[in-house]
Amino acid sequence: MIVSRSQIFTLAWKRAKATAAGYRTLRTAFAAALRSVWALVKAAAAEEASRPVRPIQPERNTFSDWWESNPHRAAAVAARKARLGTYCTNAW
């Protein structure tokens, strides 16, 4: 979850204007609203961080998949490896 500073201040300003009647000045209403919005953002970030991370899936295009899906290339690589012998370490 990505929250920008402008989003935080916009939400705090809207909340301050809505609850300004309960405070002495608009500035104190904004300060209180900013504290509450920031607390909500921190709580959401902590909750998201506490979730287990999904394991990274290996790429579908592994060596065996490539070998089976492209038999002509596999045959060419095998022929080159047989032709060059042990010197061909990077034939793949």
Secondary structure, DSSP 4 states (H G I P E B T S, - for coil): ----HHHHHHHHHHHHHHTGGGSSSHHHHHHHHHHHHHHHHHHHHHHHHHSPPPPPPPPS--HHHHHHH-HHHHHHHHHHHHHHGGG-SS--
